[in-house]
Amino acid sequence: MAAQDPMEDPMSLEGKVVVVSGVGPGLGRALAVRSAQAGADVVLAARTESRLAEVAEEVAALGRRALSVPTDITDEASCRRLADAALEAYGRVDGLVNNAFAIPPLADLGTVDLDAVRAGFETNVLSTLRLTRLLTPALAEGGGSVVMVNSAVLRHSRRTFGAYKMAKTALLSLAQSLATELGPQGVRVNSIAPGYIWADNLKWYFRSLARERGVTTRQVYDETAATTDLRRLPEPDEVADVAVFLLSPAARAVTGQCLDVNCGEWHH
Ligand SMILES: NC(=O)c1ccc[n+]([C@@H]2O[C@H](COP(=O)([O-])OP(=O)(O)OC[C@H]3O[C@@H](n4cnc5c(N)ncnc54)[C@H](OP(=O)(O)O)[C@@H]3O)[C@@H](O)[C@H]2O)c1
């Protein structure tokens, strides 16, 4: 199906194909589902096949096509299979959301294991570049859009987050340099930087903090939310929608930018 006239509904992804790397239970799932709700067919990539199958079912229930391709983005051959499978199934790729990530050990830079820091770079930066490069020819055919999922760790330098911040800062640089390199081919490259995301992992963490302190989970939530302008924490769909915006024709003049999605916890 041809992409529709962007002036009809600039927020629509109707007729587009979006590849999402790192389809996990949190943001990855939301990115795939919200892209489908915006009209896209999706390609789902992560290592856990059962998760891909679950999300593919959700997408199919929305009346959109979902192709599941078990993928390890640190593996060149695996990424090639993903790119080939996407093009064979749909004949085009219009959007790529690089969501897959690895958190390096949370430890001070003075003591952190350097091999683990290196491994963090491999997944978060080099593998993201690898996948983006493989899909660039397809993205360039239709004025494609790449979204890198970054983090609010860009905005602070708290202890133990050093290795993660190094990787995500490099990912931001990658996005900006790629925006300059690929812009002449009509490919846009942007980033989103979520902070807290009110999904299963954070809910589990707040429950354990509440138990430790003998308070309710609600209290932990409220105390954390009090540090944001909107007094609440973003939900996965709210973060995903900003990526959908950047994928859509509504953002056709936006490239090289990073949009923070944090209910106003950090200003940038
Ligand atoms: N959660 C937060 O609070 C938060 C805050 C700020 C920023 N972020 C960013 O948001 C993004 C998503 O975070 P999330 O916590 O919501 O995770 P998620 O989307 O639920 O899951 C991410 C998935 O990435 C996949 N992955 C990891 N290594 C991979 C590899 N080598 N190849 C392919 N897939 C791989 C994992 O699935 P498999 O194991 O099945 O491969 C994992 O389930 C990340 O980029 C993160 O930095 C998250």
The ligand as a Gaussian input file, in Angstrom:
#p B3LYP/6-31G(d) Opt

LIG

0 1
 N       12.449000       1.394000      31.754000
 C       12.798000       2.619000      32.059000
 O       12.468000       3.128000      33.130000
 C       13.589000       3.459000      31.077000
 C       13.933000       4.765000      31.417000
 C       14.642000       5.539000      30.498000
 C       14.999000       5.020000      29.267000
 N       14.648000       3.729000      28.969000
 C       15.025000       3.218000      27.649000
 O       13.873000       2.678000      27.047000
 C       14.215000       1.549000      26.264000
 C       13.327000       0.372000      26.644000
 O       13.429000       0.108000      28.018000
 P       12.395000      -0.873000      28.752000
 O       12.905000      -1.018000      30.148000
 O       11.016000      -0.378000      28.553000
 O       12.660000      -2.236000      28.009000
 P       11.662000      -3.082000      27.048000
 O       11.288000      -2.229000      25.915000
 O       10.623000      -3.721000      27.879000
 O       12.643000      -4.245000      26.575000
 C       13.807000      -4.028000      25.842000
 C       14.162000      -5.334000      25.224000
 O       15.397000      -5.194000      24.507000
 C       15.753000      -6.499000      24.164000
 N       17.183000      -6.623000      23.900000
 C       18.203000      -6.477000      24.763000
 N       19.366000      -6.811000      24.161000
 C       19.042000      -7.162000      22.886000
 C       19.791000      -7.642000      21.795000
 N       21.107000      -7.857000      21.886000
 N       19.152000      -7.901000      20.633000
 C       17.820000      -7.728000      20.522000
 N       17.050000      -7.298000      21.537000
 C       17.665000      -7.027000      22.712000
 C       15.361000      -7.403000      25.355000
 O       14.597000      -8.503000      24.872000
 P       15.280000      -9.947000      24.613000
 O       16.012000     -10.291000      25.868000
 O       14.119000     -10.822000      24.299000
 O       16.204000      -9.765000      23.436000
 C       14.454000      -6.487000      26.183000
 O       13.285000      -7.121000      26.618000
 C       15.712000       1.325000      26.457000
 O       16.436000       1.867000      25.375000
 C       16.040000       2.091000      27.736000
 O       17.351000       2.589000      27.776000
 C       13.959000       2.939000      29.827000

